[in-house]
Amino acid sequence: MTAQAEAAEHADGARRSHFREFARGGIIGLVGSGVAALGGFLLTVVVARALGPAQTGVFFTVVALFMILTEVTELGADTGLVRSTARLRALGRPGDLRRVVVAALVPVLAVGAVTGLAVFALAPWLAGLLVDAAHHDDAVFLLRVCGPVLSVSAARNVALSGTRGLGDLTAFTVQANVITPLSRPVLVIAVAALGYGAGAVMVAWSLPIGLTFVAAVVILWRLVRRAEAEPPAASAEPAPPGPEDPSAVREFWAFSGLRGVAAMLEIVVVWLGVPLVSAMVSSHDAGIYATAGRFITTGTLVLAATRLAVAPQIAGLLARGETRQAEDLNAVATGWVVAASWPLYLALAVFGPFVLTLFGQDFRGGAAAMAILACAMALVLATGNVQTVLLMGGKSSWNLLDKAVVVVVMVVLHLLLVPPFGIVGAAVAWGLSMLVDNGLAVVQVRYLMGLRLRTRTLAPVGAWALVWFGGLGVALRVLFGTGLPVFAAYVVLAGCGYGAVLWRLRHVLHADVMVGALRSRGRGGRADENEEG
């Protein structure tokens, strides 16, 4: 009986330790995501007001191509490096880290350089595919501005992902979620104030990527050397080298190669809508749709913040076969995602007409599309980090199959819905595609991997978000409209009511762990040492 009690106490201590580590990483990620959300919002406002709907459409169409090509040239090495570095550390194999990091970065740099040169050379042809004839020359210039930066964009992201896998979320957060998103609107404001046009705006958008590339590589290399010098953890159990076991590099690319194709398809799902609207409707409508979509993708930064913290931990837990703790950790992370993101999406759905006027009256026509996108994304985020669980479990082939299905669904729906319904049809097509994507991942994680998602505990959080930010918002809009005073009253009333509810549900969200993590950080980690001692 005593042995059982000790085992239970040990398991509970390990569980809380994982929660505490996630809470610390989540705090860093959430702060960074908040800064990035602010930077993204400011950038969208500045670009929209500086360029107008048509040129904004051209700008974000080129940005969409840039993001797609960056994802393609990452070759899946970003996700692969998070998983591989976390697994190698968990299994007590730090000697393989250096070879894996080099094997990840060199091919990505080579492919990125070739792609950047190709974009520069083929800019006229690409512009003819992406935008209408009236804005062809503008698109050519923007493509040639961002082509050189494309050569290092993927390698930068891979290096930053490696820092995550090695346990340093601060380096990733500072460079990807603070320096880059905050510097962009500042630089855009500067070039706009000097009277420069869309080309200078693209320079301002691209410059932070190049500047943070070198820093990311240097930090990653230092972390590798530090990990090699660390003694193996007590819980680390090196895997026996069997004759059929692949080398660390072969294992890395076996996973990353499939993930690279899947990631390419994934970024197509996220960004393809803007070029399709531009080609099938107009650059003007594409600008409105892109602006509405920017709000939607900004909201996913909450999901990204939890993924930054939870992915390396889940990779290590699954590598050691600790599925119960992986389930617990994912459930807590999903609770945070729903609690933080649903209010934002419900507010965008209800008060879209007011929010879009911040960019100018010409953008108000995107309110219906924004409402559709917001509702779809709220449902998607209710599944939490299910895609991360799938990938950290090594199922990159399943992920690839999912993305292939989703891309087909998305293209077909856009071809059917965009010509008759414009950006509203594009929003429906994108929303349904994302729901199919996450629905497939949920089925695979729950029934093929055998991991429970434990979403029932999220029902009270989601229900009260619907009451305060959905029901109250609809009532205020019907009675008083969508002006600034109404929106301000809505934010205050809904925020206070929802905050009180979250306080009552704090145990469901393990808020005590977050508070403990904050306190222990403030004491330099002494609390953790006392608990573990």
N, C-alpha and C positions, 0 to 999 in steps of 0.2 A: 504493500500500500504506500509505503514511504517512497519507494522507487517510482511508483506511478505519479505520486504528487510532485516529486522532483522533476520528472520528465515533463509533466504538464506545466510546471513553473518555468522550466527552461524553454519550452515551446512558446509560452506566452511572452517571455522576455525577448525571444528572437523576433516574434511577431511585432512587438512594440518597437524593437530596434529598427526593423525595416520600415515601419510607419514613420518613425522619427527621421530616418534618413530621407525618406520620400518627402516628408514635410519640409525639411530644410531645403532640399532641391526645389520643391514646389514653391516655396517662398521666393527663392531667387528667380525662378522661372516666371512666377506671377508678376513680380516687380518689373522684370524685363519685358514681359508681354504687355504690361500696362504702358510702359514707355514706348514700346514698338507700336501699340495701337494708337497712341497719341501722335507719334510721328507719321504713321500711315494716314491718319485722318488729316493732319495738317498738310501732308504732301498732296493728297487728293484735292483739298480745298484750293491750295495754291496753284496747282496745275490747271484745275478746271477754270479758275478765274483768270489765270494768265493766258491760257490758250483758247478758251471757248469750247463748245461741244465738239465741233468737227475736228479741230486739231488735237483735242483731248482724246478723241477716238483713235486718231492716227498714233498718238504717243502710246496709249495703252495697248494698241494692237502690236506695236513693235516690242513693248515690254512683255506682252504675252509670248511672242516668239522667243525673246531672250530667255524667259523663264523655262519654256519648253526645252530649248536647246541646252540650257544649263543642266536641267534634269537628265537629259539624254547623255550628255558628256560626263556626268557623274558616274555612269556605268554601274549604278547600284552600290558604289563603294562607300557612300555616306552611311547608309543603313548598315552595310556589311561591316564597316569599321566600328560602329557602336557595338554591334553584337559580338564581333570577334574579340575586340579588346576586353570587353566585360567578361566574356567566357574564358579567355586565356588567364585573366587575373583570378577568376573564381576557381579555375581548375589547377592553379599553381603552375602556370607555364609562362612566366614573364619573359623568358629567353626568346620566345617567338614573336614578341611584340614588334621589334625593330624591323624584321623581315616583312611582316604583314603591312606595316605602315608604309614602307618603301614600295612594296608591291601594289599598294593602293594608290599612292600619289603619282608615280611615274606614268602609268598608262593614262590616267585622267588628265594630266598636264599635256601629254602628247595629243590626245584626241581633242582637247579643248583648243589647242593652238591651231590644229587643222580646221576645226569648225569655225573659229573666229576669222581665219583667212577666207574661208569659203563664203561666209556671210558678207564680208567686205566686197569680195569679187562679184558675188551674185546678187548684190543689193537691188539693181534695177529689175531683175526677174522676180525676186521675192516681193518687191513693192507692187508689181503688177498683179500678183496673186492675192495680196493682203488688203489693199485699199482701192478706192475708186480712182478714176483717172485724174480727177481734179486735185488729188492730194498725193499723186505718185512721186513727185520730186521731193516733197517733204519726207515721205517715208524712206526714200533712198538715202537721204542725208542722215536720218536718224539711225538707219541700219549701219551705215558706215562709221558712225560715231561709237556705237556700242559694240561693233565687231571685235576690236582689239581687247576690250575688257572681258568679252566672252571667253577669251583664251585662258583666263585664270579664275573665272567665276566658280566653275565646278570644283577645282582643286581647293579653293578657299573653303567651300562648304564641306568637302570631305575632311579637310584638316580640322575644322571646327567640330565635326561629328566625332572625330577621334578623341578630342579633348573631353567630350561628354562620356564616351566609353571608358576613359581613364579616370573618371570621377570628378572632373573639374567643370562644373556648370557655369562658374563665374566667367571664364574666358569666353565661352560660347555666348552667354547672355550679354556681356559687355560689348562684344564686337557685332554680333548679329542682331541683337534686340535693343541696343542703346546707341552705339556710335553710328551705325548705318542708317537706321530710320530717322534719327534726330538730325543728322547732318544733311540729309537730302532736302527737307523743306527749307532749311536755312540757306543752302546753296541755291535752290530754285528761286527763293525770294531775292537773293542777291543778283542773280543773272536777270531776273524779270525787272528789278528796279533799274538795272543798267540798260534796259531796253532791248535785250537780246531775245531771240525767238525760241522755237521748239528745239533747234539743234543744241543750244546752250542748256536748255532744260534737260535734255538727254545726257549731256556731259555731267551736269550736276547729279543726276540720278545714278550714273555709272561710276563716278569717281570714288565713292567710299568702298566699293567692292575691290578695286585695285589696291587701295591704300591699306586695307585690312588683310590682304592675302599674305603678305610677308609675316606680319605679326602672328597670324594663325599658325603658320608652319613652324615658326620659332617656338611658340608655346607648346605645340604638340610634341616637338622633339624633346623639349625639356621634361615634359611629363613622361615620355617613354623612358628616358634615362633615369628618372626618379623611380618609376615602377620596377625597372630592372634591378635597382639597388635595394629595394624593399625586401625584407624577409617574407617568406610565404606565410599567408594567414593560417591560423590554426585549423580552420574549417576546410582549407583547400585540400583536395584530394586529386593529385595528378592522375590523368587518365592513362591507363597502361597502353604503351605503343604497340598495338597489334599490327600484323602484316598488311591488313586491308585498310588501316586507318590512313586517310590522306594527310599530306603535310599541312601545316598551318596555312600556307599560301594557297595551296590547292583547295582546301576547305573554304577559305575566304572567297575565292573567285567562283567556286561552285555555288555558293549562296548568292554572292553579289551579282553574278552575271544574270541570273534569272530576275533578281530584284531590280537590276538596271532596266531591263525591258519593261517590267511592271511599273517602275517609277516613271518611265517615259509615258506610258499609257495613262498613268495617274495624273500627271501634270497636264496632259492633253485634256482630260476631263475637266480640270480646274480652269484652264485658260482658253480652250478652243472656242467657247461661245462668243467671245469678243470678235475674233477674226471672222467667224461665220456670219455674225450679224453685220459686220462691216461689208462683207462680200455680197450678202444676199439682200441687205436692206440699204444701209448707208453708213458713212463714217459718223454722221451726226447722231444717229440712233446708237451706234456702237459706243460713242462717248458717254451717252446717258446710261447705257447698260453697264459699261465698265465702272462708272462712278458708283452706281447702286451696288454692283458686285464687290467693290472694294470694301464697303461696310461689312458685307457678309464674310469675306475672308479675314477681315480684321478681327471679327468675333471668334474665329477659330484659334486665335492666339492663346486663349485659355486652355484649349485642348493641347496646343503645342507646349505650353508651359508644363503641364503635367507629364506629357510624353518625355520631355527632356529629363525629368527626374526619374520616371518610372521605367523607362526602357532598359537602361543598363542593369537595374535591379532585377527586373523580370527575366532578362537573359541569364543572369547568374543563378537565380532561383530555379528556372527550368533546366539549366545545365546540371544542377545538383539533384533534380527530381523533386524539389520542394513545391509541388503544385498547390497545396492548400495555402501556403503563404503567398504564392503568386496570385491566387484568387482573391485573397483578402486585400492585398495591395491594389489590385486592379479595381475592386469594388469601391474602395475609399477614393481612388483617383477619379472614378466616374462620378461619384457624388460631388466632388469639388467642381467638375466640369459642368454638370447640370446646374448646380447652385449658382455658379458665376455667369454662365452663358445664357441661360434661358431668359432672364430679365432683359438682357440686351436685345435678343432677337425678337422678343414679344414687343418691346418698345419700337423697334424698327418696323415691325409689321403694322402696328397701330398708327404710329406717327410718322410714317414715311414721307408724306407730303411736306411736313414741316422740316424734317431733317434734310431733305434734298434741296430745299430752297437755300440752304447754307452755301451751296455751290452756285447759286443763281437760279432765276425763275425758269430758265430753259430746261433745267434738270428735273423739274417737278413731275414730268411725264413718266418718270421711272418708278413712281410709288407703287403701282400694282406689281411690277416685276420684283421690286424689293420685298414686298410683303410675301410673295410666293417663295422667294429664295430664303427669307428669314424663317418661315414656318418649316420648310424642308430641312434647313440646317439644324434647327432645334431638335427635330426628330433624329437626325444623324448623330448629333452629339449625345443623345440619350444612350447610345451604345458605348460611349467613352472611348478608351484606347484599344478597342478590339483589334484594329489593324496592327497596332504595335505588338499585342500579344501574339498574333498570328506570325509576325515576322521574327520576333525574338524567340519563338519556338522553332525557328528554322524552316518555316513553311513558305519559302519564297516562290516555289513552283505553284502552290495554291493561289498565292497572291497574284502571280502573273496571269493565271487563268481567269481570276475574278476581273482584273483590269481589262483583259481582252474582251470579255463579255460586256463590260460596262461601256467601253469605247464604241462598240457596235451599237449598243442601245442608244447612246448619246447622239451619235451621228445620224442614225435613223430618225430619232425623235426631232432633232433640229431640222432635218430636211422636210419633215412632215409639218412641223408646227411654226417654224420661223416665217416662211413666206406668207401664210395667211394671218398670223397673229403678231408678228414682229418680236419685240423684246419680251412681251408676255409669254409668247410661245417658247422663246429661248429659256426663260426662267423655269417654265414647267419642265422642259426637256432636261435642263441641268439638275433640277431638284429630284426628279424621278431617277436619274442616273446615279446620283449620290446615294439615294435610298437603296437602290439595287446593290450598289457596291458594298455598303455596310451590312445589308441583309445577308449577303453571301458570306461575309466574314463572320458574322454572328453564328450562322449555322455551322460553319467549319470549326470555330473555336469551341462551341458548346458540344456538338455531337461527334465530331471527328477527333478533336484533340482531348475532349473530355473535361474541359475546364468550365466551371460554372461562372456565369457573369454576375449573378446576385443583384439583378436590377430591381427586385421588388422593394428593397429598402429605399430606392430613389423616388418611389411613388409619392410620398408626402411632400418632398421637396419640389417636384415638378408640379404637383397639384396646386400648391400654394403660390408658386410662380405664376401659374395660369390665372389664379384668382386676382392677385394684386397687380401684375403687369399686363395681363390679358383682359380680364373682365372689367377692372377699374378703368383701364385705358379706353376700351370700347365705349363704356358709359360716358366718360368725359368727352370723348370725341363726338359722340352723337348729340350730347347736350350742348357743348360749347365750341366745337370745332377743333382745329389743330394749330392754333396760334401759339406764340411764345409763352404768354401767361398760363395757358392751359397746360402746355407741355411742362413748364416749370412746376406747377402744382402737382401734376401727375408724377413727376420724378420724386418729389418730396414725399407725397402720401404713400406711393407704392414702395419707395425705398424704406420708409419707416415701418410700414406694416410687414413687409417681407423680412426686414432685419429682425423684427421681433420673433417672427416664425423661425428663422434660422437659429436664433438663440435657443428656442425650445427644442430644436432638432439637432443641437450641437453634438450630441452623443452619436447620432447616426453618421455625422460627417467627421467624427473623431477630431473635433476642434481642440480637445484637450491636448492631443498630440502636437498640433500646430503651435499652441501656446507654449508647451514644454520645449519644443524645438527653438522657438524664439528666445525663451529664457536661457536655454543652455548656450545658444550662440552668444548671448549677451555676457555670459559668464565665462566665455572662452572654452566651452565644452566641458567644464568641470563636472557638471551634473551627470553627463554621460559616463564619465570615468567612475563616479561614485556608484551609479547604478550597476555598471558592469563589474565593478570590483566587489 
